[in-house]
Amino acid sequence: SDLNSDPAAGDPSPRRLRMTSTFLSLIGDAVSSLARDDTRERHTLSAMTHTRGGRTPPPIYATIPRVSRTLIAMSQPAIQTDSLGKTYTASFGAKKITALRDLTLTVNPGEIFGLLGPNGAGKTTTVKLLLNLSRATTGSATIFGIPTTDPSSRQRIGYLPEGHRFPGYLTARETLSIFGRMSGVDAATLNSRMMPLLERLRIAQWVDVRVKKFSKGMVQRLGIASALIHEPDLLLLDEPTDGVDPVGRREIRDLLREEAQKGKTIFLNSHLLSEIELMCDRVAILRRGSVAAIGNIEELTRQESRYKLVASSIDDSLVDRFRSSGANVQRENGHLLLGVRDIRHLNELIDAARSNGSLLSEVSEVRSSLEDVFVDLVKTGDASDARETEA
């Protein structure tokens, strides 16, 4: 569709037309470059697959209908890395900097996976390697079974970078039209998807307003729409709720959960640990380019054999009995924190409290927040590095 065909917008100025033309030209150059890379790879494949009669069959993957391709892709891990590493060298003879080392992980289809880490831990480098914006020094990575060095691996990815910017002279409709057309979405499909998506993100009433008038939160919502417009199977999102109000954050969380329920895989980078804790099925924490911890939220936040006990008539003699049994006991805000050997030991303490006449109102397992786990891992790593430096 014509970017300037909206009669409500009025006749475009020559300056706006020139700016739009320049923007589309730059996009065209980038798409052409990817196409040339793809063509070279197809020619290489053709040279290796001549049949007996001298004719070259089309690549097998190219003969499969799109729906079947998606089904094949969903049978593979959405993301798989094997000893992935990246080392940078600033200049000739300069010290090498290892941004990522031996990253091995698997993200399954339909999973919401969070990647955490302090600044410089390797999160952005990981995303660049997955998008082949940077070449790995060691190891390999695949997207739905396709090597990331293959341009076709990016066909079913939707990407939202941190701090993204759209040309201010474009409207939301024009912006989504460009991103949809670059992803191969035809005009009819694009028009059918655009308004429902913007309505879900609560910016439909701004569809024909120029982006330069958008707030930061609205630009963020438009960025999510641009990542979803071609209905990708994998979403790579960097700080998806940055600049969005609390109500908007919940709406975005709900939207992403809905997309995951449809089978989409969502890979999140974020410094908002509370958002990751509410949203993700599994989390990996990077520290200095390596995985320091990986697991689901429950596994990472569980404190082994620690329980909160709220009961009446807990006197010092009962606390002494608990401690003499080997329990670690702390009084805190009217309740007890118990460190026990196992569940049998916990039940022995409960029996002792009841025999003492105590009425129990709560016994619950103590869990750390994801922020506590994150800070502890980072501090532990910093202390270890300091000792190695001194040695």
C-alpha positions as CSV (number, residue, x, y, z in Angstrom):
1,S,0.0,0.0,0.0
2,D,1.1,3.6,-0.7
3,L,2.6,5.1,2.4
4,N,1.0,8.5,1.6
5,S,-2.4,7.2,0.4
6,D,-4.3,8.2,3.6
7,P,-6.5,11.1,2.6
8,A,-6.9,12.3,6.2
9,A,-3.2,12.9,6.3
10,G,-3.2,15.5,3.5
11,D,-0.7,15.9,0.7
12,P,2.8,15.0,1.8
13,S,5.4,17.7,1.7
14,P,8.3,17.2,-0.8
15,R,10.7,17.1,2.2
16,R,8.7,14.3,3.8
17,L,8.6,12.4,0.5
18,R,12.4,12.7,0.2
19,M,13.0,11.5,3.8
20,T,10.6,8.6,3.3
21,S,12.3,7.7,0.0
22,T,15.7,7.8,1.7
23,F,14.5,5.6,4.6
24,L,13.0,3.0,2.2
25,S,16.2,3.1,0.1
26,L,18.3,2.2,3.1
27,I,15.9,-0.6,4.0
28,G,16.0,-1.8,0.4
29,D,19.8,-1.9,0.5
30,A,19.8,-4.0,3.6
31,V,17.2,-6.4,2.3
32,S,19.1,-6.7,-1.0
33,S,22.2,-7.6,0.9
34,L,20.4,-10.4,2.8
35,A,19.0,-11.6,-0.5
36,R,22.5,-11.7,-2.1
37,D,23.7,-13.8,0.9
38,D,20.8,-16.2,0.5
39,T,21.4,-16.5,-3.3
40,R,25.0,-17.3,-2.8
41,E,24.1,-20.0,-0.3
42,R,21.5,-21.5,-2.7
43,H,24.0,-21.5,-5.5
44,T,26.5,-23.3,-3.3
45,L,23.9,-25.8,-2.4
46,S,22.9,-26.3,-6.0
47,A,26.5,-27.0,-7.0
48,M,26.6,-29.7,-4.4
49,T,23.3,-31.4,-5.3
50,H,23.4,-32.1,-9.1
51,T,21.3,-35.1,-10.1
52,R,22.4,-37.9,-12.5
53,G,20.8,-36.2,-15.4
54,G,22.7,-33.0,-14.8
55,R,19.7,-31.0,-13.6
56,T,19.7,-29.5,-10.1
57,P,16.6,-30.0,-7.9
58,P,15.4,-27.2,-5.7
59,P,16.5,-27.3,-2.1
60,I,14.2,-29.7,-0.2
61,Y,13.2,-27.0,2.4
62,A,12.1,-24.7,-0.4
63,T,9.6,-27.3,-1.7
64,I,7.7,-27.6,1.6
65,P,4.6,-25.4,2.1
66,R,4.9,-22.7,4.7
67,V,2.5,-24.3,7.2
68,S,4.5,-27.6,7.0
69,R,7.7,-25.6,7.5
70,T,6.3,-24.2,10.7
71,L,5.4,-27.6,12.0
72,I,8.9,-28.9,11.2
73,A,10.4,-25.9,12.9
74,M,8.3,-26.4,16.0
75,S,9.6,-29.9,16.4
76,Q,13.1,-28.5,16.9
77,P,14.4,-26.4,19.9
78,A,13.5,-22.8,19.3
79,I,17.0,-21.8,20.3
80,Q,20.0,-24.1,20.8
81,T,23.5,-23.0,21.5
82,D,26.6,-25.3,21.9
83,S,29.7,-23.8,23.6
84,L,28.9,-20.4,22.0
85,G,31.6,-17.8,22.6
86,K,32.7,-14.4,21.4
87,T,36.0,-12.7,21.9
88,Y,36.6,-9.1,20.8
89,T,39.9,-7.4,20.0
90,A,39.8,-3.6,20.0
91,S,42.9,-3.1,17.7
92,F,46.1,-4.9,16.6
93,G,48.0,-6.0,19.6
94,A,45.3,-4.9,22.1
95,K,44.2,-7.1,24.9
96,K,41.4,-9.5,23.9
97,I,38.0,-9.2,25.7
98,T,35.9,-12.3,26.1
99,A,32.3,-11.2,26.0
100,L,30.7,-14.7,26.0
101,R,32.2,-18.1,26.8
102,D,30.9,-21.6,26.4
103,L,27.2,-20.7,26.4
104,T,25.2,-23.9,26.1
105,L,21.5,-23.7,26.5
106,T,18.2,-24.9,24.9
107,V,15.0,-22.9,24.7
108,N,11.9,-24.9,23.8
109,P,9.0,-23.9,21.5
110,G,6.3,-22.1,23.4
111,E,8.6,-21.2,26.3
112,I,9.1,-17.8,27.9
113,F,12.8,-17.6,28.6
114,G,14.6,-14.8,30.4
115,L,18.2,-13.9,30.1
116,L,19.6,-11.9,33.0
117,G,22.9,-10.4,33.9
118,P,24.6,-7.2,35.0
119,N,26.0,-4.7,32.4
120,G,28.7,-6.4,30.4
121,A,27.6,-9.9,31.2
122,G,27.1,-10.9,27.6
123,K,23.3,-10.5,27.1
124,T,23.5,-8.2,24.1
125,T,26.3,-10.3,22.6
126,T,24.1,-13.4,22.8
127,V,21.3,-11.7,20.9
128,K,23.7,-10.4,18.3
129,L,25.0,-13.9,17.7
130,L,21.5,-15.4,17.5
131,L,20.7,-12.7,14.8
132,N,24.1,-13.2,13.1
133,L,24.8,-9.5,13.6
134,S,28.1,-10.7,14.9
135,R,30.0,-13.9,14.2
136,A,30.8,-16.4,17.0
137,T,34.4,-17.0,17.8
138,T,33.7,-20.5,19.1
139,G,30.7,-22.8,19.2
140,S,27.5,-22.7,17.2
141,A,23.8,-21.8,17.5
142,T,20.6,-22.8,15.7
143,I,17.1,-21.3,15.4
144,F,14.5,-24.1,15.0
145,G,17.3,-26.3,13.8
146,I,18.7,-23.9,11.2
147,P,22.2,-22.5,11.8
148,T,22.2,-18.8,12.6
149,T,24.6,-18.3,9.8
150,D,21.9,-19.2,7.4
151,P,19.7,-16.1,6.5
152,S,16.6,-18.3,6.5
153,S,16.9,-18.8,10.2
154,R,15.8,-15.2,10.7
155,Q,12.6,-15.5,8.6
156,R,10.4,-16.4,11.7
157,I,12.0,-14.1,14.2
158,G,10.5,-10.9,15.6
159,Y,13.0,-8.6,17.2
160,L,12.6,-5.6,19.5
161,P,15.9,-4.0,20.3
162,E,16.5,-1.8,23.4
163,G,16.1,1.9,22.8
164,H,14.6,1.4,19.3
165,R,13.7,4.5,17.2
166,F,11.3,5.0,14.3
167,P,11.5,7.9,11.9
168,G,9.3,10.6,13.5
169,Y,7.7,11.6,10.2
170,L,6.1,8.2,9.8
171,T,2.7,7.3,11.3
172,A,2.1,4.1,13.2
173,R,0.2,2.7,10.1
174,E,3.2,3.6,7.8
175,T,5.7,2.1,10.3
176,L,3.9,-1.2,10.5
177,S,3.4,-1.3,6.7
178,I,7.1,-1.0,6.2
179,F,8.0,-3.7,8.7
180,G,5.3,-6.0,7.5
181,R,6.3,-5.6,3.8
182,M,9.9,-6.2,4.7
183,S,8.8,-9.5,6.3
184,G,6.9,-10.6,3.2
185,V,3.4,-9.9,4.5
186,D,1.0,-9.0,1.6
187,A,-1.2,-5.9,1.8
188,A,-4.5,-7.7,2.5
189,T,-3.0,-9.7,5.4
190,L,-1.2,-6.6,6.7
191,N,-4.4,-4.6,6.8
192,S,-6.3,-7.5,8.6
193,R,-3.6,-7.8,11.3
194,M,-2.7,-4.2,11.9
195,M,-5.8,-2.8,13.8
196,P,-6.5,-5.8,16.0
197,L,-2.8,-5.8,17.1
198,L,-2.8,-2.0,17.8
199,E,-6.0,-2.4,19.7
200,R,-4.5,-5.1,21.9
201,L,-1.6,-2.7,22.6
202,R,-4.1,0.2,23.2
203,I,-2.7,2.6,20.5
204,A,-5.2,2.0,17.8
205,Q,-6.6,5.5,18.0
206,W,-3.1,6.8,17.2
207,V,-2.7,4.8,14.0
208,D,-2.5,7.8,11.7
209,V,-0.5,10.1,14.1
210,R,3.2,10.7,13.4
211,V,5.5,8.8,15.7
212,K,7.3,12.0,16.8
213,K,4.2,12.8,18.8
214,F,4.3,9.5,20.7
215,S,5.3,9.1,24.3
216,K,8.1,6.7,25.2
217,G,5.6,4.1,26.3
218,M,3.7,4.4,23.1
219,V,6.9,4.0,21.0
220,Q,7.6,0.9,23.1
221,R,4.1,-0.5,22.3
222,L,4.6,0.3,18.6
223,G,7.9,-1.6,18.7
224,I,6.2,-4.7,20.1
225,A,3.6,-4.4,17.3
226,S,6.4,-4.2,14.7
227,A,7.9,-7.4,16.1
228,L,4.6,-9.2,16.0
229,I,3.1,-7.9,12.7
230,H,4.5,-10.9,10.6
231,E,3.4,-13.4,13.3
232,P,6.9,-14.9,14.0
233,D,7.5,-18.1,15.8
234,L,10.3,-16.6,18.0
235,L,10.3,-13.2,19.7
236,L,13.6,-11.7,20.8
237,L,12.6,-8.8,23.1
238,D,15.1,-6.5,24.8
239,E,13.5,-4.6,27.7
240,P,9.9,-5.0,26.3
241,T,8.2,-3.0,29.1
242,D,10.8,-0.2,29.3
243,G,9.0,3.2,29.7
244,V,5.6,1.6,30.0
245,D,3.3,2.4,33.0
246,P,2.3,-0.4,35.5
247,V,-1.1,-1.0,33.8
248,G,0.7,-1.2,30.4
249,R,3.2,-3.6,31.8
250,R,0.5,-6.0,32.9
251,E,-1.2,-5.7,29.5
252,I,2.1,-6.5,27.7
253,R,2.7,-9.5,30.1
254,D,-0.8,-10.8,29.3
255,L,-0.2,-10.3,25.5
256,L,3.1,-12.2,25.6
257,R,1.6,-15.1,27.6
258,E,-1.2,-15.3,25.0
259,E,1.4,-15.5,22.3
260,A,3.3,-18.2,24.2
261,Q,0.1,-20.2,24.5
262,K,-0.3,-20.1,20.8
263,G,3.1,-21.8,20.5
264,K,5.4,-18.7,20.1
265,T,8.7,-18.8,21.9
266,I,9.7,-15.6,23.7
267,F,13.3,-14.8,24.6
268,L,13.5,-11.8,27.0
269,N,16.4,-9.6,28.1
270,S,15.5,-7.3,31.0
271,H,16.9,-5.5,34.0
272,L,13.4,-5.5,35.6
273,L,13.7,-8.6,37.6
274,S,10.2,-8.4,39.0
275,E,8.9,-8.5,35.4
276,I,11.0,-11.6,34.6
277,E,9.9,-13.3,37.8
278,L,6.2,-12.7,36.9
279,M,6.5,-13.7,33.2
280,C,9.2,-16.3,32.6
281,D,9.0,-20.1,32.7
282,R,12.8,-20.4,32.9
283,V,15.7,-18.0,33.5
284,A,19.5,-18.0,32.9
285,I,21.7,-15.6,34.8
286,L,24.9,-14.6,33.0
287,R,28.0,-13.4,34.9
288,R,31.1,-12.2,33.1
289,G,30.1,-14.1,29.9
290,S,29.2,-17.4,31.5
291,V,26.0,-19.0,32.9
292,A,26.1,-18.6,36.6
293,A,22.6,-20.2,37.2
294,I,19.8,-21.6,35.1
295,G,16.4,-23.1,36.0
296,N,12.8,-22.2,36.6
297,I,11.8,-19.4,39.0
298,E,10.9,-21.9,41.7
299,E,14.2,-23.7,41.5
300,L,16.2,-20.5,41.6
301,T,14.4,-18.8,44.4
302,R,13.9,-21.8,46.8
303,Q,16.1,-21.6,49.9
304,E,16.9,-25.2,50.9
305,S,15.2,-26.4,54.1
306,R,14.1,-23.0,55.4
307,Y,10.6,-22.4,56.8
308,K,8.6,-19.7,58.4
309,L,6.7,-20.7,61.5
310,V,3.9,-18.5,62.9
311,A,2.5,-19.8,66.2
312,S,1.3,-18.7,69.6
313,S,3.2,-19.4,72.9
314,I,6.7,-19.7,71.4
315,D,8.8,-19.0,74.5
316,D,12.6,-19.1,74.9
317,S,12.5,-22.6,76.3
318,L,10.8,-23.9,73.2
319,V,13.4,-22.1,71.0
320,D,16.2,-23.7,73.0
321,R,14.6,-27.2,72.4
322,F,14.5,-26.4,68.7
323,R,18.1,-25.4,68.7
324,S,19.2,-28.5,70.7
325,S,17.7,-30.7,68.0
326,G,20.1,-29.1,65.4
327,A,17.7,-26.5,64.0
328,N,18.9,-23.0,63.1
329,V,16.3,-20.7,64.7
330,Q,15.9,-16.9,64.2
331,R,13.1,-14.7,65.6
332,E,11.9,-12.1,63.0
333,N,8.9,-9.8,63.2
334,G,6.8,-12.1,65.5
335,H,7.6,-15.4,63.8
336,L,10.4,-17.9,63.6
337,L,12.7,-18.7,60.7
338,L,13.7,-22.4,60.9
339,G,16.6,-24.0,59.2
340,V,16.1,-27.8,59.3
341,R,17.8,-30.9,58.0
342,D,14.8,-32.2,56.1
343,I,11.0,-32.5,56.2
344,R,11.1,-35.1,58.9
345,H,13.0,-32.7,61.1
346,L,10.5,-29.9,60.4
347,N,7.6,-32.2,61.6
348,E,9.5,-33.0,64.8
349,L,9.7,-29.3,65.6
350,I,6.0,-28.8,64.8
351,D,5.1,-31.7,67.2
352,A,7.3,-30.2,69.9
353,A,5.5,-26.8,69.5
354,R,2.1,-28.5,69.7
355,S,3.1,-30.5,72.8
356,N,4.1,-27.1,74.3
357,G,0.6,-25.8,73.8
358,S,1.4,-23.6,70.8
359,L,-1.3,-23.0,68.2
360,L,0.1,-22.9,64.7
361,S,-1.3,-20.5,62.1
362,E,1.3,-20.7,59.4
363,V,4.1,-23.0,58.2
364,S,5.5,-22.0,54.8
365,E,8.7,-22.6,52.8
366,V,10.9,-19.5,52.6
367,R,11.8,-18.3,49.1
368,S,14.2,-15.6,48.0
369,S,13.1,-13.1,45.4
370,L,14.8,-13.4,42.0
371,E,16.5,-10.1,42.8
372,D,18.0,-11.6,45.9
373,V,19.3,-14.6,43.9
374,F,20.7,-12.3,41.2
375,V,22.5,-10.0,43.6
376,D,24.0,-12.9,45.5
377,L,25.3,-14.5,42.3
378,V,26.8,-11.3,41.1
379,K,28.4,-10.5,44.5
380,T,29.8,-14.0,44.8
381,G,31.4,-13.7,41.3
382,D,32.9,-10.3,42.1
383,A,34.4,-11.6,45.4
384,S,35.8,-14.7,43.6
385,D,37.3,-12.5,40.9
386,A,38.9,-10.2,43.5
387,R,40.6,-13.2,45.2
388,E,41.9,-14.4,41.9
389,T,43.3,-11.0,41.1
390,E,45.1,-10.8,44.5
391,A,46.5,-14.3,44.0
